[in-house]
Amino acid sequence: MQEIEILRLVTIALVILTTLCFLYQTVYLFLPFILKKKAHKEAKPNRYAILIAARNEEAVIPHLLDSIREQDYPAELITTYVIADNCTDNTARVARAHGATVFTRFNQQQIGKGYALNYLLEQLRLSGELDQFDAFLIFDADNLLLPDYVTQINRVCSDGYEAFCGYRNAKNFGSNWLTCGYGLFYLHESVHLNLSRMRIGACCAVNGTGFGFTRELLTKCGGWNYFTLTEDIEFSTWCAANGVVIGYCNDAILFDEHPTAFRQSWRQRTRWAQGGIQVSFRYARDMFSGICKGGMTGYSSFERTTMSLWGVILCLITGAFASALLYLTYGWKGVAFVTAFSSVGAFLSFFFLGAFTLYTEWDRIRATKAQKLKSLFAYPLFMLTFAPISIAAPFQKFQWKPIVHSVAISAKSLQGN
């Protein structure tokens, strides 16, 4: 009995610790309604280089380049570069025809977006063009920008942020349950996590595309040296641990294409899980050092740690102790009952989180009313499928594979919806 009592006390302590570590995610849901938006400083005429890494994207890249050309920001302050990376189609030719300066790269050993961006920036440095820009914006070839995207993101850059990101919307939200799930996932990231971080002065997180950084930060980083399977998570972690506050602009809206096939989604999210593992090990010391610095750097480093492999391990340890206590107290029936109860609870939690996101972002989602309502059930299913993906990810080959994009629509077709 004494052993069970000790196990009970340890389990209670772990549950409390885990709750405290992730409590901020609940608080973030309401912070934007409590804390007011800070006024921007006077906008500066910053000169931007837009960098696009593309692999066999001839179908969609013309529409992104058109949306860049249609920006209301002064055209003479924007230069667009495309790195056609290991392409076997006409991506390079199409990109040149739509006004971009194009570099080509063929390297089957160093595969991935991080390597492509590093190569592109190195070519700009060698040509002497790098120093003429104040900042750089990163987009994927399947993205579409609203006409004021650069104008809006420039306000955050002008506020003094060394790195910044925008609002990630979905251009094929209503295609099926997967795209609905992806859509709400990224909207939650934008308007609940990043917007709240921005309001309290914490480091936001970039999520793959639609982000930027200043030339000074690029120098501080020693170039673009983020080569894990999730270079966005790696960059965000580096910034948090080194006291670089990534800003967020809720009015800089881009649209992104999401996978429609589950097999493709499984592959993409496996890469996310594997990249998260890489970053967790590679930056463990940096995250710990960042936490020890205290202040907002310490808090941002702590938050990145909870969202890494180490946060997952804490949850698994807590679950293991709780299961052991249940088994010793109630047997296998007790474990089965609580497991089933927890699964239902997780589904309902994601359902209400999706509903809250849908409520706050209803007017910004480009989909029919029926498709939006369908996402209420798609989002919990999408999130729950992360569990088997995460379990299987460490046992699969770590490799980067491209995602096929085929939704070739213009930004104008999304503006009026």
C-alpha positions in Angstrom: 0.0 0.0 0.0 2.9 2.4 0.7 4.2 1.9 -2.8 0.8 2.7 -4.3 0.6 5.9 -2.2 4.0 7.0 -3.4 3.0 6.2 -7.0 -0.2 8.3 -6.4 1.8 11.3 -5.1 4.3 11.1 -8.0 1.4 10.8 -10.5 -0.3 13.8 -9.0 2.9 15.8 -9.1 3.5 14.9 -12.8 -0.1 15.8 -13.7 0.2 19.2 -12.1 3.6 19.8 -13.7 2.3 18.8 -17.2 -0.8 21.0 -16.7 1.3 24.0 -15.8 3.7 23.4 -18.7 0.9 23.5 -21.2 -1.5 25.9 -19.5 -0.4 28.8 -21.7 -2.1 27.2 -24.7 -5.4 27.7 -23.0 -4.6 31.2 -21.9 -3.6 32.1 -25.4 -7.1 31.5 -26.7 -8.4 34.5 -24.8 -5.4 36.9 -24.7 -6.2 38.6 -28.0 -9.6 39.6 -26.5 -7.9 41.0 -23.4 -4.7 42.7 -24.5 -4.9 45.5 -27.1 -2.9 45.7 -30.2 0.1 48.0 -30.0 0.3 50.9 -32.5 2.8 50.5 -35.3 5.7 52.9 -35.7 6.0 54.9 -39.0 6.6 52.5 -41.8 9.9 52.6 -43.6 10.5 52.0 -47.3 12.4 48.7 -46.8 13.7 47.0 -49.8 12.7 43.3 -50.0 14.1 40.2 -51.8 11.4 37.6 -52.1 12.9 34.1 -52.1 11.0 31.1 -53.5 12.3 27.6 -53.5 10.5 25.5 -56.1 10.7 21.9 -57.3 8.5 21.0 -60.3 6.0 23.8 -59.6 5.2 25.0 -63.1 1.5 24.6 -62.6 1.2 26.9 -59.5 4.2 29.3 -59.4 2.8 31.7 -62.1 -0.1 32.6 -59.9 2.2 33.3 -56.9 4.4 35.5 -59.1 1.4 37.3 -60.4 0.1 38.0 -56.8 3.6 39.4 -56.0 3.5 41.6 -59.0 0.1 42.9 -58.0 1.2 44.0 -54.5 0.4 47.6 -53.6 3.9 48.0 -52.1 6.2 50.0 -54.4 7.3 47.7 -57.1 10.9 49.1 -57.2 11.4 47.9 -53.6 10.6 44.3 -54.4 12.8 41.8 -56.3 11.7 38.2 -56.7 14.1 35.3 -56.9 13.3 31.7 -57.6 15.6 28.8 -57.0 14.5 26.0 -59.3 15.7 23.1 -57.2 16.3 19.7 -58.9 13.5 20.5 -61.3 12.6 18.2 -64.2 9.8 20.4 -65.6 9.5 23.9 -66.9 9.5 25.7 -63.5 12.5 27.8 -64.4 11.2 28.9 -67.8 7.8 29.7 -66.4 9.2 31.7 -63.5 11.3 33.8 -65.8 8.3 34.5 -68.1 6.5 35.9 -65.0 9.2 38.3 -64.1 11.4 36.4 -61.6 15.1 36.2 -61.5 15.8 32.4 -61.6 18.7 30.3 -60.4 18.9 26.6 -61.0 20.3 23.9 -58.7 20.9 20.2 -59.1 22.1 18.4 -56.0 20.8 14.9 -55.1 22.8 14.7 -51.9 21.7 17.8 -50.2 17.9 17.7 -50.7 15.4 20.0 -49.0 14.2 23.6 -48.8 16.9 24.6 -46.3 19.7 23.7 -48.8 17.9 25.4 -51.6 17.5 28.7 -49.7 21.1 28.6 -48.6 22.3 28.1 -52.2 20.1 31.0 -53.4 21.3 33.4 -50.7 24.9 32.4 -51.4 24.4 33.2 -55.1 23.1 36.6 -54.2 26.1 37.2 -51.9 28.5 36.2 -54.6 26.8 38.4 -57.2 26.9 41.4 -54.8 23.1 41.7 -54.7 22.6 40.6 -51.1 23.6 43.9 -49.5 21.1 46.0 -51.5 18.2 44.5 -49.5 16.9 45.4 -46.1 15.0 42.1 -45.6 14.0 38.8 -47.2 10.6 37.2 -47.5 10.2 33.4 -47.9 7.3 31.8 -49.8 6.4 28.4 -51.2 5.6 28.2 -54.9 2.0 27.2 -54.2 1.3 30.3 -52.1 -1.0 33.3 -53.0 -0.7 36.7 -51.5 -3.4 39.3 -51.0 -2.4 42.7 -52.6 -1.4 44.3 -49.3 0.7 41.5 -47.9 4.1 43.2 -48.2 2.7 46.5 -47.0 1.3 44.8 -43.9 4.4 42.7 -43.1 6.5 45.8 -43.7 4.8 47.5 -40.7 6.1 44.8 -38.4 9.5 45.0 -40.0 9.5 48.7 -39.5 8.6 48.2 -35.8 12.1 46.8 -35.3 11.5 43.0 -35.4 14.4 41.1 -36.9 12.1 38.3 -38.1 8.4 38.2 -38.8 5.6 36.1 -40.2 2.0 36.5 -41.4 -1.4 34.9 -41.4 -1.6 31.5 -43.1 -4.9 30.8 -44.8 -5.9 27.9 -47.0 -6.7 28.2 -50.7 -8.3 24.8 -50.9 -9.9 24.7 -47.5 -13.1 22.9 -48.6 -11.6 20.2 -50.8 -12.0 17.4 -48.3 -11.7 16.6 -44.6 -7.9 16.8 -44.7 -7.7 20.3 -46.1 -10.3 21.4 -43.6 -8.2 19.9 -40.8 -5.0 21.6 -42.2 -6.9 24.9 -42.6 -8.0 25.1 -39.0 -4.7 23.8 -37.7 -2.8 26.7 -39.3 -5.5 29.3 -38.4 -5.2 28.2 -34.8 -1.4 28.6 -35.0 -1.8 32.1 -36.4 -4.6 33.7 -34.5 -4.4 31.9 -31.1 -0.7 31.1 -30.7 1.2 33.7 -32.7 -1.2 36.6 -32.1 -1.1 36.0 -28.3 2.7 35.7 -28.4 2.8 39.0 -30.2 0.6 40.7 -27.7 2.8 39.7 -24.7 6.1 40.3 -26.5 7.1 36.6 -26.8 8.8 35.0 -29.8 6.3 33.9 -32.4 6.9 30.8 -34.5 7.2 30.6 -38.3 5.3 27.7 -39.9 6.9 26.8 -43.1 6.1 29.7 -45.4 5.1 33.4 -45.3 7.9 34.6 -43.1 10.9 36.9 -43.3 14.0 38.2 -41.7 16.3 41.3 -41.9 19.7 41.3 -43.5 21.2 42.0 -40.1 19.7 38.9 -38.7 20.9 36.8 -41.6 24.4 38.1 -40.8 23.9 37.3 -37.1 22.8 33.7 -38.0 25.9 33.3 -40.2 23.8 32.7 -43.2 20.8 30.4 -43.7 22.2 27.2 -42.0 18.9 25.5 -41.2 19.0 22.1 -42.8 16.8 19.8 -40.7 13.6 18.3 -42.2 11.7 21.2 -40.5 13.9 24.3 -41.1 11.0 26.5 -39.9 10.9 24.9 -36.5 14.7 25.0 -36.4 14.8 28.7 -37.2 12.1 29.5 -34.7 13.9 27.5 -32.0 17.2 29.3 -32.7 15.5 32.7 -32.5 13.8 31.8 -29.2 16.9 30.5 -27.6 19.0 33.5 -28.8 16.6 36.3 -27.7 15.4 37.1 -31.2 11.7 38.0 -31.1 9.8 36.9 -34.2 7.0 39.4 -34.9 3.6 38.4 -36.3 1.2 40.4 -38.6 -2.4 39.3 -38.4 -3.2 41.4 -41.5 -0.6 40.0 -43.8 -2.6 37.2 -45.4 -1.3 34.4 -47.6 -3.1 31.3 -48.9 -1.4 27.9 -49.0 -2.4 24.7 -50.7 -2.9 21.6 -48.5 -2.6 17.9 -49.4 -5.8 16.2 -50.4 -4.6 12.6 -50.2 -4.1 10.9 -46.8 -1.0 9.1 -48.0 0.6 12.4 -49.0 -0.5 14.0 -45.7 0.9 11.1 -43.7 4.3 11.5 -45.5 4.3 15.3 -44.9 3.4 15.0 -41.2 5.9 12.2 -40.7 8.5 14.6 -42.0 7.3 17.2 -39.4 7.6 14.6 -36.6 11.0 13.5 -37.7 12.2 17.1 -38.1 10.9 17.9 -34.7 13.0 15.1 -33.3 16.1 16.4 -35.1 15.6 19.9 -33.7 14.9 18.7 -30.2 18.2 16.9 -30.0 20.3 19.4 -31.9 19.0 22.4 -29.9 18.5 20.8 -26.4 21.4 22.7 -24.9 20.4 25.9 -26.6 16.8 25.6 -25.3 18.1 24.9 -21.8 20.5 27.8 -21.9 17.7 30.1 -23.2 15.5 29.1 -20.3 18.3 29.9 -17.9 18.6 33.5 -19.3 15.1 34.2 -17.9 12.9 37.0 -19.0 11.1 36.7 -22.3 14.0 34.8 -23.8 13.5 32.2 -21.0 9.8 32.0 -21.5 10.0 31.6 -25.3 12.7 28.9 -24.8 10.5 27.2 -22.3 7.6 27.3 -24.7 9.6 25.9 -27.6 10.8 23.1 -25.2 7.2 22.1 -24.4 6.4 21.9 -28.1 9.4 19.7 -28.8 10.2 16.1 -28.2 10.8 16.9 -24.6 7.3 18.1 -24.0 6.0 14.9 -25.6 8.2 12.8 -23.4 6.9 14.6 -20.3 3.3 13.8 -21.4 4.3 10.1 -22.1 5.9 9.8 -18.6 2.8 11.3 -17.0 0.6 8.9 -18.9 2.7 5.9 -18.0 2.6 6.7 -14.3 -1.2 7.4 -14.4 -1.7 4.1 -16.3 0.3 2.2 -13.7 -1.6 3.7 -10.9 -4.9 2.9 -12.6 -3.8 -0.7 -13.2 -2.7 -1.3 -9.6 -5.9 0.3 -8.3 -8.6 -0.9 -10.7 -7.0 -3.4 -13.0 -7.1 -3.5 -16.8 -10.8 -2.5 -16.8 -9.9 0.8 -15.1 -7.1 1.4 -17.6 -9.4 0.7 -20.6 -12.2 2.9 -19.2 -9.9 5.9 -18.6 -8.2 5.4 -22.0 -11.6 5.5 -23.7 -12.7 8.4 -21.6 -9.5 10.3 -22.5 -9.9 9.6 -26.2 -13.4 11.0 -26.2 -12.2 14.0 -24.1 -9.4 14.6 -26.7 -11.9 14.5 -29.5 -14.2 17.0 -27.8 -11.3 19.3 -26.9 -10.2 19.4 -30.5 -13.9 19.9 -31.6 -14.3 22.9 -29.3 -10.9 24.3 -30.3 -11.9 24.0 -34.0 -15.3 25.5 -33.3 -13.6 28.5 -31.5 -11.2 29.0 -34.4 -14.0 28.7 -37.0 -16.1 31.2 -35.0 -13.3 33.8 -34.9 -12.0 33.3 -38.5 -15.3 32.6 -40.2 -15.2 35.6 -42.6 -11.6 34.9 -43.6 -12.1 31.3 -44.6 -12.6 30.8 -48.3 -15.2 28.0 -48.4 -18.9 27.5 -48.4 -20.9 27.4 -45.2 -21.4 23.6 -45.5 -17.6 23.1 -45.9 -16.9 25.3 -42.9 -19.3 23.3 -40.7 -17.8 20.1 -41.9 -14.4 21.2 -40.6 -15.8 21.0 -37.1 -15.6 17.2 -37.4 -12.6 17.1 -39.7 -10.3 19.0 -37.4 -10.5 16.5 -34.4 -9.9 13.6 -36.7 -7.0 15.4 -38.4 -5.4 16.1 -35.0 -6.0 12.6 -33.6 -4.2 11.1 -36.6 -1.1 12.8 -35.4 -0.8 10.1 -32.8 -0.1 7.1 -35.0 2.0 9.3 -37.3 4.2 10.4 -34.4 4.6 6.9 -33.1 5.6 5.5 -36.5 7.9 8.5 -37.5 11.0 7.5 -35.6 11.1 4.1 -37.2 10.9 5.3 -40.8 13.7 6.6 -42.9 14.4 10.3 -42.3 14.2 12.0 -45.7 12.7 15.0 -47.5 10.2 14.4 -50.2 8.3 17.1 -52.3 4.6 17.6 -52.0 2.7 17.8 -55.3 0.7 21.0 -55.8 -2.0 21.3 -58.4 -4.5 23.9 -57.3 -3.7 26.5 -60.0 -5.9 29.5 -59.1 -5.3 33.2 -58.9 -5.2 35.4 -55.9 -8.0 37.4 -57.4 -10.3 34.4 -57.2 -9.9 34.4 -53.4 -10.3 38.1 -52.8 -14.0 38.3 -53.4 -15.1 35.3 -51.4 
